Amino acid sequence: MFKEETEEERLLRLMKISPKKKLEWLRQMNELIVRASSKRDRLIRWKLRGIH
């Protein structure tokens, strides 16, 4: 879809996305990662974040 755009055009397009939409996307990605992770993987992530 965007294969012919330059790196600069790509960055400009992504900068136009509102911060609220970016944060929502990040939240959804985090939820997906948590759901798809094993209990062991979640434990490791929590320890790395400092959440015990």
Secondary structure, DSSP 8 states (H G I E B T S, - for coil): --TTS-HHHHHHHHHTS-HHHHHHHHHHHHHHHHHHS-HHHHHHHHHHHT--
